[in-house]
């Protein structure tokens, strides 16, 4: 009889341990690979987006264009690599309020624009909202963005360097987009996870 009680106790502890272990991982979602296919994206504008060697590439449009995620995100982390040529204008827009009319005043934009006239919104910054704390030039090389938005806390890392670690309350949820503004832009290894 005592042996049965001991076995039941051990089984109960084992089940509780598995349950609690599962709970500790709740809230941090798995990564979703958004590269190499247009399946998870909608096109806004007429940029000549194409896939070359698994990379999203654009170098022509009659106006500003975007690849917009079909899903919306509130708290998330996005990681990607980008390549831009001198004079290119691009960005990663987040928590977009109107996917049909995307601007840097109706969403957060982690800018990709080294020679932006107003340097407070240059690459590594979020124009109109948060200036970058460091100046990092990105032309003609592969660069990394690692961006986390959790509540009003925003962290932007450019090539492993934190350029923004601050708060802002303007936007709370919406799709994410990759922008084509001018020049040549490439994106690869784009992945997103919910927090």
C-alpha positions as CSV (number, residue, x, y, z in Angstrom):
1,X,0.0,0.0,0.0
2,X,2.8,2.4,0.9
3,X,4.5,1.6,-2.4
4,X,1.4,2.5,-4.3
5,X,1.2,5.9,-2.5
6,X,4.8,6.6,-3.2
7,X,4.4,5.8,-6.9
8,X,1.3,8.0,-7.1
9,X,3.2,10.9,-5.4
10,X,6.1,10.5,-7.7
11,X,3.8,10.5,-10.7
12,X,1.9,13.6,-9.5
13,X,5.2,15.5,-9.0
14,X,6.4,14.4,-12.4
15,X,3.2,15.6,-14.0
16,X,3.3,18.9,-12.2
17,X,6.9,19.4,-13.2
18,X,6.1,18.8,-16.9
19,X,3.1,21.2,-16.7
20,X,5.1,24.0,-15.0
21,X,7.9,23.5,-17.5
22,X,5.4,24.0,-20.3
23,X,4.0,27.1,-18.7
24,X,7.4,28.7,-18.4
25,X,7.8,28.7,-22.2
26,X,4.3,30.2,-22.8
27,X,4.3,33.7,-24.2
28,X,7.5,33.4,-26.3
29,X,6.4,32.1,-29.7
30,X,8.3,30.2,-32.3
31,X,10.0,32.0,-35.1
32,X,8.2,32.3,-38.4
33,X,10.5,32.4,-41.5
34,X,9.1,35.1,-43.8
35,X,11.9,34.8,-46.4
36,X,12.0,33.2,-49.9
37,X,8.3,33.5,-50.7
38,X,5.6,36.1,-51.1
39,X,3.0,33.8,-49.5
40,X,2.9,35.7,-46.2
41,X,3.0,39.1,-47.8
42,X,0.7,41.5,-49.6
43,X,2.0,44.0,-52.1
44,X,1.2,47.7,-51.8
45,X,2.5,49.9,-54.7
46,X,4.2,48.8,-57.9
47,X,7.8,48.1,-56.9
48,X,9.4,45.3,-58.9
49,X,9.8,43.0,-56.0
50,X,11.3,39.7,-56.9
51,X,13.1,36.8,-55.2
52,X,16.7,36.2,-56.1
53,X,18.7,33.6,-54.2
54,X,16.1,33.6,-51.5
55,X,16.3,37.4,-51.1
56,X,13.6,40.0,-51.6
57,X,15.0,42.5,-54.1
58,X,13.5,45.7,-55.6
59,X,15.2,48.5,-57.6
60,X,12.4,50.3,-59.4
61,X,8.9,51.7,-58.7
62,X,6.8,54.7,-59.6
63,X,6.3,55.5,-55.9
64,X,6.9,54.2,-52.4
65,X,5.9,50.6,-52.2
66,X,5.7,47.9,-49.5
67,X,5.6,44.2,-48.8
68,X,3.1,44.0,-46.0
69,X,2.5,41.0,-43.7
70,X,-0.9,39.4,-43.9
71,X,-0.9,39.2,-40.1
72,X,-0.9,41.9,-37.5
73,X,1.5,42.0,-34.5
74,X,1.4,43.7,-31.1
75,X,4.3,42.4,-29.1
76,X,7.0,40.8,-31.3
77,X,10.6,40.5,-32.3
78,X,11.7,40.7,-35.9
79,X,15.2,39.9,-37.2
80,X,16.4,40.4,-40.8
81,X,19.3,41.3,-43.0
82,X,19.3,44.1,-45.5
83,X,21.6,45.4,-48.2
84,X,21.3,48.9,-49.7
85,X,23.2,50.9,-52.2
86,X,24.2,54.6,-51.7
87,X,21.1,56.7,-52.1
88,X,18.7,53.9,-51.3
89,X,15.7,54.7,-49.2
90,X,13.9,51.9,-47.4
91,X,12.7,50.8,-44.0
92,X,10.9,48.3,-41.8
93,X,7.5,49.6,-40.8
94,X,5.8,48.2,-37.7
95,X,2.4,48.4,-36.1
96,X,1.0,49.9,-39.3
97,X,-2.4,51.6,-38.7
98,X,-3.5,51.7,-42.3
99,X,-2.0,49.1,-44.7
100,X,-3.4,50.9,-47.7
101,X,-1.6,54.2,-46.8
102,X,1.6,53.6,-45.0
103,X,3.6,56.6,-43.8
104,X,6.3,57.2,-41.2
105,X,3.6,59.1,-39.1
106,X,1.1,56.3,-39.1
107,X,3.5,53.5,-38.1
108,X,6.9,53.0,-36.6
109,X,9.7,52.8,-39.2
110,X,13.1,51.4,-38.5
111,X,14.6,53.5,-41.2
112,X,17.2,52.4,-43.9
113,X,18.3,55.8,-45.3
114,X,21.9,56.7,-44.4
115,X,21.9,60.1,-46.2
116,X,18.4,61.2,-45.0
117,X,18.5,65.1,-44.8
118,X,17.1,65.0,-41.2
119,X,19.6,62.7,-39.6
120,X,17.4,62.3,-36.5
121,X,15.5,59.8,-38.6
122,X,18.5,58.1,-40.4
123,X,19.2,54.4,-40.5
124,X,18.9,52.9,-37.0
125,X,16.3,55.5,-36.0
126,X,12.5,55.8,-36.1
127,X,11.6,59.0,-37.9
128,X,9.3,61.4,-36.1
129,X,9.5,59.4,-32.9
130,X,12.9,58.1,-31.7
131,X,16.3,59.3,-33.0
132,X,19.2,56.8,-33.1
133,X,21.8,57.1,-30.3
134,X,24.6,55.9,-32.7
135,X,25.4,56.7,-36.3
136,X,26.1,53.5,-38.3
137,X,26.6,53.6,-42.1
138,X,25.2,50.7,-44.0
139,X,25.8,51.1,-47.7
140,X,27.0,48.3,-49.9
141,X,27.2,45.6,-47.3
142,X,24.8,43.2,-45.5
143,X,23.5,44.6,-42.3
144,X,21.3,43.2,-39.5
145,X,18.2,44.6,-37.8
146,X,17.0,43.0,-34.6
147,X,13.9,44.9,-33.4
148,X,11.7,44.2,-30.3
149,X,8.4,45.8,-29.5
150,X,6.9,44.8,-26.2
151,X,4.1,47.1,-25.0
152,X,5.5,50.6,-25.3
153,X,9.1,49.5,-25.0
154,X,11.1,49.6,-28.3
155,X,14.6,48.2,-28.8
156,X,16.3,48.5,-32.2
157,X,19.7,46.9,-32.7
158,X,21.6,47.6,-35.9
159,X,24.5,45.3,-36.7
160,X,24.4,44.3,-33.0
161,X,24.6,47.8,-31.7
162,X,21.6,49.2,-29.8
163,X,20.5,52.4,-31.5
164,X,17.2,52.7,-29.7
165,X,16.1,51.5,-26.2
166,X,13.2,53.7,-25.3
167,X,9.4,53.9,-25.0
168,X,6.6,55.4,-27.1
169,X,2.8,55.0,-26.9
170,X,1.7,56.0,-30.4
171,X,0.9,52.6,-31.9
172,X,0.1,49.3,-30.3
173,X,-0.7,46.8,-33.1
174,X,-0.7,46.3,-36.8
175,X,1.1,44.6,-39.8
176,X,4.8,44.9,-40.6
177,X,6.2,45.9,-43.9
178,X,9.4,46.0,-45.9
179,X,9.6,49.3,-47.8
180,X,10.9,50.2,-51.2
181,X,11.5,54.0,-51.5
182,X,14.4,54.5,-53.9
183,X,17.6,52.9,-55.1
184,X,18.3,49.2,-54.7
185,X,17.2,47.3,-51.6
186,X,17.5,43.6,-50.6
187,X,16.2,41.7,-47.6
188,X,17.0,38.2,-46.5
189,X,16.6,35.9,-43.5
190,X,13.4,37.7,-42.4
191,X,11.9,36.1,-39.3
192,X,9.3,37.2,-36.8
193,X,8.1,35.8,-33.5
194,X,5.3,36.9,-31.1
195,X,6.2,37.7,-27.5
